[in-house]
Amino acid sequence: MNSNHDKIIDILEQASPKTLQKKLGEFHPSDIAESFMYVDREVQLRVLKILNHHILAPMLSYPDPEDIATLLKAIDAAKIARILSAMDIDDATDIMKCFAIETKNQIFKQMSPKMVLDLRSLIHYQEETAGSIMTTDYIVLRKGMDIKEAMKTLIGNAHTTEGIQRLFVLDDNDFLEGIIELKKMIQARAPKKIEDLMISDVITVKEDDHTEEVARIIQNYGIYLLPVVNDKNQLKGVITMDDAADILDQETDEDYARFATISSEEMINRSIIKSAFHRLPWLVLLLVLGLVVSAIIGGFEDTIDQITALVFFQPLILGMAGNTGTQSLAVTVRGLSKNYYQDYQSAKNHVLKEFKVGVANGLSIGVLSFLTTSIFLSILSHVGFIELQHAVWLIGVTVGLSAAIALSMASVFGAVIPLTLNKIKIDPAVASGPFITTLNDILGLVIYFTIAAIIILRVWGA
């Protein structure tokens, strides 16, 4: 919550029409937008009708486009057109996509032909593609220009362009010839030609490339404006660094949601019914896996009857295996999100590394488990709390060895599952914490009771 939230709320709810616009002008549009979404709908509609489009446009660029489109439907098409025309084209496109066809046409009638053309060219792109997030606000230079003419073009268009860090050099058919960085442009002196200053080897993306891939390119190469081209290498738009940051933030939210086994659409303000139904499928799956856990425990009922002390340390084995698997899973999913494991060898090396880490941690925890288990059982037996039918050290060895093996296997499990899902084109984040923890519970139980049955009941014949 921004520090000015309460002040802005008071202004939105109580300020007169004459002072509303003046007072809001003292705050950043992002802060206004955040507070605006908290007030009642009646207040929101009042503000939309009072404020002019110059104030509303930057403010309405921040909230969710669907929420804004729902609000804008309550005002006339002419004002909606003015608001969208004052926005960056990519933000206006996101909102326009949320309107029905009839509403779109009404708004288009109130816009300039150029704005309509730009919006129509962007609306048809599929969600989560480069085309859906690009903007057509960029500065074009022609290959034959000299530096003096290019500077006039820059100065004449800078005030209406979203980003000027890069200037794009096109031929007469809009084929991308190269780019010029703003710094190099400013430093150049006549009679230099644009073609002598431009960089011809340009990193580009295609219109249908996935947004997350595009955002990673911008992040990895530090590109302020990334050109989007069609199959013919004609420039169709550019993607800004702030849009890439929004995408990565959104992907992080989605991965976290999946990691917690909730829908990526889960929202704080979503209704109770919708939230419940979004989570229900995962809970059903975990219920089925929980029944498998119960069945395994039932299958080792004879072992538990003969060695009742095993029950004391069952949570220890399951908890440690689950935690270790989740750690390995988190490392692997993060690596996949950064494209670290693109080939078989890198994936193999990662699994091997996680196995070695698991073995190292497993041996350490195994030794500690042996010592703490032996001491714990000795104390309980000494004070008469329990009566042991087996040697303390035998149970200690069972717990320690089980912990060592379970942790080693859980580390491998946590790495292999997301790598496998990624290989078959399934989002690896669905291998979420509760899911892999339950799978490790199954693995841990089988290891624990099998070792107990072998070491205590068979080898020593207890």
C-alpha positions in Angstrom: 0.0 0.0 0.0 1.4 3.4 -1.0 2.1 6.0 1.8 -0.4 8.4 0.4 -3.3 5.9 0.3 -5.4 7.4 3.0 -4.9 11.0 1.6 -5.9 9.9 -1.9 -9.0 8.0 -0.6 -10.2 11.1 1.3 -9.7 13.2 -1.9 -11.6 10.7 -4.1 -14.5 10.5 -1.7 -14.8 14.0 -0.4 -13.2 16.6 -2.7 -15.5 18.8 -4.8 -15.4 18.5 -8.6 -13.5 21.8 -8.7 -10.7 20.7 -6.4 -10.6 16.9 -7.2 -8.4 17.2 -10.3 -6.1 19.8 -8.8 -5.4 17.7 -5.6 -4.9 14.5 -7.5 -2.3 16.1 -9.7 0.0 16.2 -6.6 0.3 12.4 -6.7 1.8 9.8 -9.0 -0.8 8.0 -11.3 0.3 4.6 -9.9 -0.6 5.7 -6.3 -3.9 7.2 -7.5 -4.8 4.0 -9.4 -4.1 1.8 -6.4 -6.3 3.9 -4.1 -9.0 4.3 -6.9 -9.6 0.6 -7.0 -10.4 0.5 -3.3 -13.2 3.1 -3.2 -16.9 2.2 -3.8 -18.2 1.8 -7.4 -20.3 5.0 -7.0 -17.2 7.0 -6.1 -15.3 5.4 -9.0 -18.0 6.4 -11.5 -18.2 9.9 -10.1 -14.4 10.3 -10.5 -14.5 9.0 -14.1 -17.2 11.5 -15.0 -15.4 14.5 -13.3 -11.8 14.0 -14.3 -10.5 14.8 -17.8 -8.9 12.3 -20.0 -5.4 13.7 -19.4 -5.6 12.7 -15.7 -7.5 9.5 -16.3 -5.3 8.0 -19.0 -2.1 7.5 -17.0 -4.1 6.5 -13.9 -6.2 3.8 -15.7 -3.1 2.3 -17.3 -2.1 0.5 -14.0 -5.1 -1.6 -12.8 -6.2 -4.8 -14.4 -7.6 -4.0 -18.0 -10.8 -6.1 -17.4 -11.6 -4.2 -14.2 -11.1 -0.9 -16.1 -13.2 -1.9 -19.1 -16.0 -2.9 -16.8 -16.0 0.6 -15.2 -15.6 2.4 -18.5 -18.8 0.8 -19.9 -20.7 3.1 -17.6 -19.6 6.3 -19.3 -20.2 7.5 -22.9 -18.1 6.2 -25.8 -16.8 9.6 -26.7 -15.0 10.0 -23.3 -13.8 6.4 -23.4 -12.2 7.2 -26.8 -10.5 10.3 -25.4 -9.1 8.3 -22.5 -7.8 5.5 -24.6 -6.3 7.9 -27.2 -4.3 9.6 -24.5 -2.9 6.2 -23.3 0.1 4.4 -24.5 -1.1 2.3 -27.4 -0.3 -1.0 -25.7 -2.3 -0.1 -22.6 -5.2 1.1 -24.7 -5.1 -2.2 -26.7 -5.3 -4.3 -23.5 -8.5 -2.4 -22.4 -10.1 -2.5 -25.9 -9.7 -6.3 -26.0 -12.0 -6.5 -23.0 -15.0 -4.8 -24.8 -17.6 -6.5 -26.8 -17.5 -6.0 -30.6 -20.5 -3.6 -30.5 -18.8 -1.4 -27.8 -15.5 -1.5 -29.7 -17.2 -0.2 -32.9 -18.9 2.6 -30.9 -15.5 3.7 -29.5 -13.8 3.5 -32.8 -16.3 5.9 -34.3 -15.0 8.5 -31.8 -11.3 8.0 -32.5 -8.9 9.4 -35.1 -8.3 7.1 -38.2 -4.7 6.6 -37.1 -5.6 5.5 -33.6 -8.2 3.1 -35.0 -5.7 1.7 -37.4 -3.1 1.2 -34.7 -5.6 -0.5 -32.3 -7.1 -2.7 -35.0 -3.6 -3.9 -35.9 -2.8 -4.9 -32.3 -6.1 -6.3 -31.1 -6.0 -9.4 -33.2 -2.8 -10.8 -31.6 -3.2 -13.8 -29.3 -2.7 -13.3 -25.6 0.9 -14.1 -24.3 2.5 -13.3 -27.7 4.9 -10.6 -28.4 2.4 -8.9 -30.7 -0.1 -8.6 -27.8 2.2 -6.5 -25.7 4.1 -4.5 -28.3 3.5 -0.8 -28.9 3.6 1.1 -32.2 5.0 4.2 -30.5 8.6 4.4 -31.7 10.8 6.7 -33.8 11.5 5.7 -37.3 14.6 6.9 -39.2 15.3 6.2 -42.9 18.5 4.8 -44.1 19.3 7.7 -46.4 19.0 10.4 -43.8 21.9 12.5 -42.5 22.4 13.2 -38.8 20.9 16.6 -39.0 17.6 15.4 -40.6 17.5 12.5 -38.1 17.8 14.9 -35.1 14.9 16.9 -36.4 12.8 13.8 -36.6 13.8 12.8 -33.1 13.0 16.2 -31.6 9.7 16.4 -33.5 8.4 13.0 -32.3 10.0 12.6 -28.9 7.1 14.2 -26.9 4.6 11.7 -28.3 6.7 8.6 -28.2 6.8 6.1 -25.3 10.5 5.4 -25.5 13.4 7.1 -27.4 16.4 5.1 -26.0 16.6 3.4 -29.4 15.8 4.7 -32.9 14.9 2.2 -35.6 16.2 2.5 -39.2 13.9 1.3 -41.9 13.9 1.2 -45.6 11.0 2.4 -47.7 9.1 -0.9 -47.3 9.5 -0.8 -43.5 12.1 -3.6 -43.4 14.3 -3.2 -40.3 17.8 -2.2 -41.4 19.3 -1.5 -38.0 19.1 0.6 -34.8 20.8 3.6 -33.4 21.2 4.1 -29.7 20.2 7.6 -28.5 23.6 8.3 -26.9 25.4 7.6 -30.2 22.8 9.8 -32.1 23.4 12.7 -29.8 27.2 12.4 -30.0 27.2 12.3 -33.8 27.9 15.4 -35.9 27.1 16.3 -39.5 27.6 15.3 -42.2 27.4 11.7 -40.9 24.8 9.5 -42.5 22.5 7.3 -40.5 23.7 4.1 -42.3 27.2 4.9 -41.1 26.0 5.0 -37.4 23.5 2.3 -37.2 24.0 -1.2 -35.8 22.9 -3.8 -38.4 23.1 -6.9 -36.2 19.9 -6.4 -34.2 18.3 -8.8 -31.7 14.6 -9.1 -32.7 11.6 -11.3 -31.8 8.7 -12.5 -33.9 5.1 -11.4 -33.4 4.0 -14.9 -32.2 6.9 -15.5 -29.8 5.9 -16.1 -26.2 5.9 -13.1 -23.9 8.0 -14.8 -21.2 10.7 -15.7 -23.7 10.6 -12.1 -24.9 10.9 -10.7 -21.4 13.9 -13.0 -20.7 15.7 -11.6 -23.8 15.1 -8.0 -22.7 16.3 -8.9 -19.2 19.4 -10.9 -20.3 20.6 -8.3 -22.8 19.4 -5.1 -21.0 17.4 -3.9 -24.0 15.2 -0.9 -23.5 13.2 -1.3 -26.7 13.1 -4.7 -28.4 11.9 -4.7 -32.0 9.1 -7.1 -33.0 9.2 -8.1 -36.7 7.2 -10.4 -39.0 8.5 -13.2 -41.1 9.7 -10.8 -43.7 11.7 -8.8 -41.1 9.3 -5.8 -41.3 9.1 -3.8 -38.1 5.6 -4.2 -36.5 6.2 -2.8 -33.1 8.5 -2.6 -30.1 8.4 -4.0 -26.5 9.5 -1.8 -23.7 11.6 -2.8 -20.7 8.8 -1.9 -18.3 6.4 -4.2 -20.1 9.0 -7.0 -19.8 9.3 -6.3 -16.0 5.5 -6.6 -15.7 5.5 -9.9 -17.6 8.3 -11.4 -15.4 6.4 -10.2 -12.3 3.2 -11.8 -13.5 5.1 -15.1 -14.3 6.5 -15.1 -10.8 3.0 -14.7 -9.4 1.7 -17.5 -11.6 4.6 -19.8 -10.6 4.1 -19.1 -7.0 0.4 -19.8 -7.3 1.1 -23.1 -9.0 3.8 -23.9 -6.4 1.1 -23.6 -3.7 -1.3 -25.7 -5.8 -3.8 -22.9 -6.5 -4.9 -21.5 -9.8 -2.7 -18.9 -11.4 -6.0 -16.8 -11.6 -6.4 -16.9 -7.8 -7.0 -13.4 -6.6 -7.3 -11.8 -3.2 -10.6 -10.3 -4.2 -12.0 -13.4 -6.0 -15.3 -14.7 -4.6 -15.3 -17.6 -2.1 -17.0 -20.0 -4.5 -14.6 -19.3 -7.4 -11.6 -19.6 -5.1 -12.8 -22.9 -3.7 -13.4 -24.4 -7.2 -10.0 -23.2 -8.4 -8.3 -25.1 -5.6 -10.6 -28.1 -5.5 -8.9 -30.2 -8.3 -5.5 -30.1 -6.5 -7.1 -31.0 -3.2 -8.8 -34.0 -4.8 -5.5 -35.2 -6.2 -3.8 -34.7 -2.9 -6.7 -36.6 -1.2 -6.0 -39.6 -3.6 -2.3 -39.5 -2.8 -3.2 -39.3 0.9 -5.2 -42.5 0.6 -2.1 -44.1 -1.0 -0.1 -43.0 2.1 -2.8 -44.5 4.3 -2.7 -47.8 2.3 1.1 -48.0 2.7 0.9 -47.6 6.5 -1.8 -50.3 6.5 0.4 -52.5 4.5 3.1 -52.3 7.2 0.7 -52.8 10.0 2.5 -56.0 11.2 5.8 -54.2 11.3 4.3 -51.3 13.3 2.6 -53.7 15.7 6.0 -55.4 16.4 8.0 -52.2 16.6 5.6 -49.6 18.0 8.5 -47.1 18.7 8.7 -46.5 14.9 5.6 -44.3 15.1 7.5 -41.7 17.2 9.8 -41.0 14.3 7.5 -41.3 11.3 6.9 -37.5 11.2 10.6 -36.9 11.3 11.3 -39.0 8.2 8.3 -37.6 6.2 9.0 -34.0 7.2 12.7 -34.0 6.3 12.1 -35.8 3.0 9.3 -33.4 2.1 11.4 -30.3 3.0 14.4 -31.6 1.0 12.3 -32.4 -2.0 10.7 -28.9 -1.9 14.1 -27.3 -1.7 15.3 -29.2 -4.7 12.1 -28.5 -6.6 12.5 -24.7 -5.9 16.0 -24.7 -7.2 15.1 -26.6 -10.3 12.0 -24.6 -11.2 14.0 -21.4 -10.8 16.7 -22.8 -13.1 14.2 -23.7 -15.7 12.7 -20.3 -15.6 16.1 -18.9 -16.5 16.7 -21.5 -19.2 19.6 -23.1 -17.4 18.8 -26.7 -18.4 18.2 -26.5 -22.2 20.1 -29.7 -23.1 20.4 -33.2 -21.8 23.9 -32.8 -20.4 23.0 -29.7 -18.3 19.9 -31.4 -17.0 21.9 -34.5 -16.1 24.5 -32.5 -14.3 21.8 -30.7 -12.3 20.2 -34.0 -11.2 23.6 -35.4 -10.3 24.4 -32.3 -8.3 21.1 -32.4 -6.4 21.7 -36.1 -5.7 25.2 -35.3 -4.3 23.7 -32.5 -2.2 21.0 -34.9 -1.0 23.5 -37.5 -0.1 25.7 -35.0 1.8 22.6 -33.6 3.7 21.2 -37.2 4.1 24.4 -38.5 5.8 24.5 -35.5 8.1 20.9 -35.7 9.1 21.2 -39.5 9.3 24.0 -39.4 11.9 22.1 -36.7 13.9 18.9 -38.7 13.6 20.7 -41.8 14.9 22.1 -39.9 17.9 18.9 -38.0 18.8 16.7 -41.1 18.4 19.0 -43.2 20.6 19.1 -40.5 23.3 15.4 -39.9 23.1 14.4 -43.5 23.4 16.9 -44.1 26.2 15.4 -41.3 28.2 11.8 -42.4 27.7 12.7 -46.0 28.5 14.7 -44.9 31.6 11.8 -42.9 33.1 9.4 -45.7 32.3 7.4 -43.9 29.7 7.8 -46.7 27.1 8.9 -50.3 27.3 11.2 -51.2 24.4 11.3 -54.7 23.0 14.2 -54.0 20.7 17.7 -52.5 21.3 17.8 -48.7 21.2 20.7 -48.7 18.8 18.7 -50.9 16.3 15.9 -48.4 16.1 18.4 -45.5 15.9 20.2 -47.1 13.0 16.8 -47.7 11.3 15.8 -44.0 11.7 19.2 -42.7 10.7 19.6 -44.9 7.6 16.0 -44.2 6.5 16.5 -40.4 6.9 19.8 -40.6 4.8 18.2 -42.6 2.0 14.9 -40.6 2.0 16.7 -37.3 1.8 18.9 -38.5 -1.0 16.0 -39.8 -3.0 13.8 -36.7 -2.3 16.5 -34.4 -3.7 16.6 -36.4 -6.9 12.8 -36.5 -7.0 12.6 -32.8 -6.6 14.9 -32.3 -9.6 13.6 -35.0 -12.0 9.9 -34.2 -11.8 10.0 -30.6 -13.0 12.7 -31.4 -15.6 10.5 -34.2 -16.9 7.4 -32.0 -17.0 9.3 -29.3 -18.8 10.5 -31.9 -21.4 7.0 -32.9 -22.2 5.9 -29.3 -22.5 4.0 -29.0 -19.2 4.7 -26.0 -17.0 7.1 -27.4 -14.3 5.6 -25.1 -11.7 2.7 -27.5 -11.5 5.0 -29.8 -9.6 4.0 -27.8 -6.6 5.1 -27.9 -3.0 2.2 -29.9 -1.5 2.2 -32.3 -4.5 5.8 -33.2 -4.3 5.7 -33.3 -0.5 2.9 -35.9 -0.7 4.9 -38.0 -3.2 7.9 -37.8 -0.9 5.7 -39.0 2.0 5.0 -42.1 0.0 8.6 -42.6 -0.8 9.7 -41.9 2.8 7.2 -44.4 4.3 8.2 -47.2 2.0 11.9 -46.6 2.7 11.3 -46.3 6.5 9.2 -49.3 7.1 11.1 -51.5 4.6 14.4 -50.8 6.3 12.8 -51.4 9.7 11.4 -54.7 8.6 14.7 -55.8 7.1 17.1 -54.6 9.8 15.0 -55.3 13.0 12.7 -58.1 12.1 14.8 -60.2 9.6 18.5 -59.5 10.1 18.3 -59.6 13.9 15.2 -61.7 14.0 13.6 -59.5 16.6 
